[in-house]
Structure formats: structure tokens, C-alpha cells
Amino acid sequence: MIDHDVIIVGGGLAGSRAALEIVRTNPSLSIAVVAKTHPIRSHSVAAQGGMAASLKNVDDTDSWEAHAFDTVKGSDYLADQDAVAILTQEAPDVVIDLEHMGVLFSRLADGRIAQRAFGGHSHNRTCYAADKTGHAILHELICNLMKYGVKIYEEWYVMRLILEDGQAKGVVMYHLLSGHIEVVRAKAVMFATGGYGRVYNTTSNDYASTGDGLAMTAMAGLPLEDMEFVQFHPTGLYPVGVLISEAVRGEGAYLINSDGDRFMANYAPSRMELAPRDITSRAIVSEVRAGRGVKPDGSPGGPYVYLDLRHMGKEKIMSRVPFCWEEAHRLVGVDAVTEPMPVRPTVHYCMGGIPVNTDGRVRASADELVDGFFAAGETSCVSVHGANRLGSNSLLECVVYGRRTGASIAKFVQGRKAPDLNADHYITEAQAQIQGLFNQSGQYRIHEIRQAYQDCMTEHCGVFRTDEVMQAGLLQLRELQQKYSQIRLDDRGTSWNTELIEALELRSLFVVGEMILFSAINRKESRGSHFREDYQQRDDAAFLKHTLAYYSAAGIDINYLPVVINQFEPQERKY
Ligand SMILES: Cc1cc2nc3c(=O)[nH]c(=O)nc-3n(C[C@H](O)[C@H](O)[C@H](O)COP(=O)(O)OP(=O)(O)OC[C@H]3O[C@@H](n4cnc5c(N)ncnc54)[C@H](O)[C@@H]3O)c2cc1C
């Protein structure tokens, strides 16, 4: 058994920012970060467009209150307003702190940090490093962890959260290189395991975004919050699904249909291409459904629309969004200086997650906290995004709540003893689980089941939803789950057994998908990213509350958590 004061699962922005705060607060603590990838390959590194903060460098009429209002309105009033106030008040400070660490933000001519427009934000407040913002920030954070001597376990897969009598005591992890299984015991456990884009067949997320942290939390008997809210980003490059950042529209690009019309005029006339993502994604799907999508030969009736940058000119494209130009050129052979890019919505972000309070402490229920368990970043739900996240608020959440959670962990572990724990029991169970997978002599390969599962989720729980379609999805998902015990692994070795990891990840995907579908069936209204064709209106009387879903082998139970409304009264959401 390995002992640390604190074990953080996840080396993305949220996990690394938390680790840094703990070591800065108390350098004598033993802190470890574990990641199934190398930490700088965490999905955070792919973040493009930027991070919001009312620095007022470009627009001096901005304020934290305006940022808070935009965020709450964007969330369709489901965000907790105390958490949003913290997010927006602390934003300028965390950006300056990152700059002092060495993050190279793009600049204005006078040397101050530049700020661009972003969807749903009423002022130019998104700070950026060209269209490689996540790369710039994550590299700096990981360098800092090395400088401070934080222990990093890279390429270890965490298989299980150890939770006994309402207390988190550690994790069980598997070493990809050697096949070795270890128990890590800690006074505080933090999950910063990112999102679950791989639940769907078209996503902007990396291959590692399989929702492991969510699944482990659910399987430990703890609730997940608001899982029905899945963000579809409007501009995934067709057909691959990789992201074309909202920064491209922030810098002035148009969305056009097969008639050449800027169709957003019919959906969000005041904000056009910079409407929030839920509205823009529905608009694109509606255009495609109405036959105004484009086919690969340029004729109408196809599956995508165009993102048109041509009027921006080569110099602006190459200086502000060079990476997006390169993506389209490399992946689909489109030169955006002279041709429009083919785009359609792609699964991008998980608004729900592990319920936490504003100190990052995980909730066991609406009014109890778990002892010693913390979470931040995309895997958590604090909830600052409610039913729909605004672009550039997620990196901000990772840094603000990563920092706060780190500070709260540093305080929490002070004077605490290491928990009692029978490591052998957990190692034996983990070995048996892996051996069980090796022993299966089934007829299915992992990729077949995973593809069928991703197609099922995409078809049955997408941008538009109905009870009938989702119920059919749930049935199909349960049939596919039965097949999990009939998958066959060809690799039964101990070194770099990526097939085994894919089998473990597939289990996570199943748990997460079932939670998403079940929560979505239960919410009989339309709010933010969750649009029900059979319940098209928002229903504040019945559903202005957070879903808490509890997983068990027997089925899922739904409970609720009230929404904190202390600054902005819910209104009709129009743009
Ligand atoms: C292409 C793209 C562009 C984006 N652009 C922006 C943007 O411009 N602005 C913005 O605000 N947001 C953006 N986002 C969203 C934002 O980047 C993410 O929400 C955020 O970076 C998530 O950070 P995180 O620390 O929570 O998790 P991640 O960065 O996803 O890190 C998760 C970590 O957990 C580890 N992990 C997971 N499971 C296990 C396990 N079982 N065992 C061990 N380790 C595990 C992984 O190895 C990884 O280290 C973008 C997202 C994408 C996909």
C-alpha cells in the first residue's frame, strides 16, 4: 500500500491547479496526482478559445455582475448563483495569477491581456493564447508541479474509489506499464477526471474522456447531479467531429445554410452566430432537418452547414485562429481562407457531474457531505453551468474551483490521521475483476459493443429528445450491457494492455450512459441543452431543481437538490 496525505485523480487543469494550491499552502504535505494519460495529454491541453474574466481590458463597461448574469441566463437559470458569483468574482484574480506563473496570453497593442467575444457573453471578456489556450495553461501548471516536487503517477488507471462508512479512504489503481495493482491510502481523495464525450459517436473530446470518475462515484453509491445536460458544440468539423472553436465565430465567422443564408437571424436575431451553444446547435439541426443542410457535392439536403471565414481575410485567420485553419486543412482538406468549412454539432461537454459544494466537498445527498472526498473541473457539478455552459467558462471553472478545492483540502487534512484500510481485500477484488475479464470466452470484441453503444446514445439521447425515443434507447442499452459479459480479450498480458483498459472504460461508459438517459427521461421539460419535443416549454414550477441520480445494479433512483437563486430571478430566455 502507498500512503499520501492527498491523492488527486486527474492531471488536467482542475487537478493540477488544486495540487498546486495545496503545495503552495503547505509544502510539507505529501501530495500525489495520478493520471491514466501523461498529465499534459489531459483533454485540457486541447482547449482552444480561451477563458472568461471581466478584466475590462477591451471593454471597461464589463463587470463580474454582468459576467454572472450572462452565465446564469446561459444556464437557463439552473446554475447555483452563489457558485456563479464566486466564479465570476475570482476570475480576474486567477487569470493574473496564471500570468504571473508564466502563461503566455495573447496581448493588446499596449501589452495588456487581449480579450475576445464569445457566445452568450455580453462583453468581450475571453482571455486567450491564440487558439491554444489550454496548451499554454496546462504546460505551465505541470511545470509548476514538477518545480514543487508533487509526486506524479502517470499512466496509472484508477479502477475504484475506496469508500467505507461514508468516508473516502483512497483508490485502487492499475499500472499500464507493468500490470501492477496498488492501493493508495490518503486523508483526502480528489476526483478531477474530466468529461465523458466518448459516450457518443461524434465528439470533440479525446479518447480518454470516458467518464471513469463519474462511474466510480456512482458505483460507490453516491449520486450524480444533472446528468441529462449534455452540451453539443455547434461547430464540430464534418465528418470527424473535432472542434472548430467558438473563437472562430467570436472573431467574426458566419454560419450559412445550403441557400447561402445566415440562418441564425431566424433563431437568435440579437446575437446571431454568438448565441449560446444549445440554441445554435438546435438551429443547425433544425436547418438540416428542413433540408437546408449541405451535401459533400455542395447540393442541398445534406447533413452539415457551413462555417464561413472567407470575409475575415487571410491575415486575421492566420493570426487569431491558426490552429482551426490547420485542423480543417489537415483533416478534411478545406482551406478556410478560400472555402467554407463543413460543420455540424458534436458532443463537447458534461454540465452535470459529481455534486460538490463551493469548497469542492462531494455531496452524499441533498444535505450530507462525504468525509474526505473532493471533486472539481468537468467531472464535478458545483453547478455554475446549470443546463447549458457558456464557452470559456469551463477553463475558468477548473482554475477557480481547482484552486478553492485545493485550499479546502489543505485545511481538511491538517491534523487528520490516515484512515484504517484493509488494502489486501481491495487488491484481491481488483485482481479477480481483471482475471474475470481475461477468463471470458465470449463472442464479441470491445469495439463492436462500444460502437453499438455510442450509436445507441447518439440516436436516442441527442439534441432533440422524446420519451419514446429515449425509452427505446434505454432498452437497447440494457441489451448491450448484457453483452459486456460476453466480450473476449485477445491480450491477456500485463504490459501495456490497452485492450484491458478499454474494457474497463467501456464499463464506465455504460454506467454514465444509463445515468444520462434515465435523468433525461425523468426531466419532463425543455431547459438549456435538454430539449424535449414532447415537453417543449421550460417548467419552473415542476423542474427548477437539480436532479440527483443514484445508481445501483437494481436500477436508478432520482432525487432532487434545490437551486440557489439569490441574485437573478428566472426570466424567459431570449437572445
Ligand atoms: C477540443 C476542446 C476545446 C475546448 N476549448 C475550451 C475553451 O476554449 N475554453 C473553455 O473554457 N473550455 C474549453 N473546453 C472545455 C475544457 O477544456 C474542459 O472542460 C476542461 O479542460 C476539463 O478539465 P479537467 O481538469 O476537468 O479534465 P481533463 O483535462 O479532461 O483531465 C482529466 C484527467 O483525468 C485523468 N483520468 C480520467 N480517468 C482516469 C482514471 N480512471 N484513472 C486515472 N486518471 C484518469 C486523465 O488522464 C486526465 O489527466 C474545450 C474542450 C475540448 C474538448
The ligand as an SDF file (V2000), in Angstrom:
LIG
                    3D

 53 58  0  0  0  0  0  0  0  0999 V2000
  -11.4350   20.4550  -28.0460 C   0  0  0  0  0  0  0  0  0  0  0  0
  -11.8840   21.1860  -26.8100 C   0  0  0  0  0  0  0  0  0  0  0  0
  -11.7260   22.5570  -26.7190 C   0  0  0  0  0  0  0  0  0  0  0  0
  -12.1360   23.2310  -25.5790 C   0  0  0  0  0  0  0  0  0  0  0  0
  -11.9690   24.5880  -25.5240 N   0  0  0  0  0  0  0  0  0  0  0  0
  -12.3260   25.2420  -24.3930 C   0  0  0  0  0  0  0  0  0  0  0  0
  -12.1030   26.6450  -24.2780 C   0  0  0  0  0  0  0  0  0  0  0  0
  -11.5530   27.2950  -25.1640 O   0  0  0  0  0  0  0  0  0  0  0  0
  -12.4980   27.2570  -23.1330 N   0  0  0  0  0  0  0  0  0  0  0  0
  -13.0870   26.5890  -22.1080 C   0  0  0  0  0  0  0  0  0  0  0  0
  -13.4060   27.2020  -21.0940 O   0  0  0  0  0  0  0  0  0  0  0  0
  -13.2930   25.2520  -22.1910 N   0  0  0  0  0  0  0  0  0  0  0  0
  -12.9150   24.5680  -23.3020 C   0  0  0  0  0  0  0  0  0  0  0  0
  -13.1260   23.2230  -23.3730 N   0  0  0  0  0  0  0  0  0  0  0  0
  -13.5910   22.5070  -22.1790 C   0  0  0  0  0  0  0  0  0  0  0  0
  -12.4390   22.3550  -21.1960 C   0  0  0  0  0  0  0  0  0  0  0  0
  -11.2240   22.2070  -21.9050 O   0  0  0  0  0  0  0  0  0  0  0  0
  -12.6090   21.1560  -20.2760 C   0  0  0  0  0  0  0  0  0  0  0  0
  -13.8730   21.1740  -19.6960 O   0  0  0  0  0  0  0  0  0  0  0  0
  -11.5700   21.1890  -19.1550 C   0  0  0  0  0  0  0  0  0  0  0  0
  -10.2690   21.3790  -19.6750 O   0  0  0  0  0  0  0  0  0  0  0  0
  -11.6230   19.9160  -18.3350 C   0  0  0  0  0  0  0  0  0  0  0  0
  -10.5300   19.8870  -17.4500 O   0  0  0  0  0  0  0  0  0  0  0  0
  -10.4710   18.8380  -16.2770 P   0  0  0  0  0  0  0  0  0  0  0  0
   -9.2440   19.1530  -15.4970 O   0  0  0  0  0  0  0  0  0  0  0  0
  -11.7480   18.7860  -15.5670 O   0  0  0  0  0  0  0  0  0  0  0  0
  -10.3090   17.4090  -17.0070 O   0  0  0  0  0  0  0  0  0  0  0  0
   -9.3280   16.8870  -18.1640 P   0  0  0  0  0  0  0  0  0  0  0  0
   -8.4260   17.9270  -18.6840 O   0  0  0  0  0  0  0  0  0  0  0  0
  -10.1860   16.1510  -19.1180 O   0  0  0  0  0  0  0  0  0  0  0  0
   -8.4040   15.8510  -17.3900 O   0  0  0  0  0  0  0  0  0  0  0  0
   -8.8910   14.6210  -16.8950 C   0  0  0  0  0  0  0  0  0  0  0  0
   -7.7420   13.8920  -16.2330 C   0  0  0  0  0  0  0  0  0  0  0  0
   -8.2440   12.7520  -15.5460 O   0  0  0  0  0  0  0  0  0  0  0  0
   -7.4420   11.6330  -15.8410 C   0  0  0  0  0  0  0  0  0  0  0  0
   -8.2800   10.4360  -15.6820 N   0  0  0  0  0  0  0  0  0  0  0  0
   -9.5430   10.2190  -16.1250 C   0  0  0  0  0  0  0  0  0  0  0  0
   -9.9610    8.9870  -15.7720 N   0  0  0  0  0  0  0  0  0  0  0  0
   -8.9380    8.4220  -15.0820 C   0  0  0  0  0  0  0  0  0  0  0  0
   -8.7530    7.1560  -14.4620 C   0  0  0  0  0  0  0  0  0  0  0  0
   -9.6900    6.2020  -14.4800 N   0  0  0  0  0  0  0  0  0  0  0  0
   -7.5630    6.9060  -13.8610 N   0  0  0  0  0  0  0  0  0  0  0  0
   -6.5740    7.8400  -13.8430 C   0  0  0  0  0  0  0  0  0  0  0  0
   -6.7110    9.0550  -14.4110 N   0  0  0  0  0  0  0  0  0  0  0  0
   -7.8770    9.3350  -15.0150 C   0  0  0  0  0  0  0  0  0  0  0  0
   -6.9650   11.8850  -17.2720 C   0  0  0  0  0  0  0  0  0  0  0  0
   -5.8200   11.1270  -17.5470 O   0  0  0  0  0  0  0  0  0  0  0  0
   -6.6810   13.3830  -17.2020 C   0  0  0  0  0  0  0  0  0  0  0  0
   -5.4070   13.6050  -16.6360 O   0  0  0  0  0  0  0  0  0  0  0  0
  -12.7160   22.5300  -24.5070 C   0  0  0  0  0  0  0  0  0  0  0  0
  -12.8690   21.1600  -24.5960 C   0  0  0  0  0  0  0  0  0  0  0  0
  -12.4850   20.4950  -25.7390 C   0  0  0  0  0  0  0  0  0  0  0  0
  -12.7240   19.0160  -25.8080 C   0  0  0  0  0  0  0  0  0  0  0  0
  1  2  1  0
  2  3  1  0
  2 52  2  0
  3  4  2  0
  4  5  1  0
  4 50  1  0
  5  6  2  0
  6  7  1  0
  6 13  1  0
  7  8  2  0
  7  9  1  0
  9 10  1  0
 10 11  2  0
 10 12  1  0
 12 13  2  0
 13 14  1  0
 14 15  1  0
 14 50  1  0
 15 16  1  0
 16 17  1  0
 16 18  1  0
 18 19  1  0
 18 20  1  0
 20 21  1  0
 20 22  1  0
 22 23  1  0
 23 24  1  0
 24 25  2  0
 24 26  1  0
 24 27  1  0
 27 28  1  0
 28 29  2  0
 28 30  1  0
 28 31  1  0
 31 32  1  0
 32 33  1  0
 33 34  1  0
 33 48  1  0
 34 35  1  0
 35 36  1  0
 35 46  1  0
 36 37  1  0
 36 45  1  0
 37 38  2  0
 38 39  1  0
 39 40  1  0
 39 45  2  0
 40 41  1  0
 40 42  2  0
 42 43  1  0
 43 44  2  0
 44 45  1  0
 46 47  1  0
 46 48  1  0
 48 49  1  0
 50 51  2  0
 51 52  1  0
 52 53  1  0
M  END
$$$$
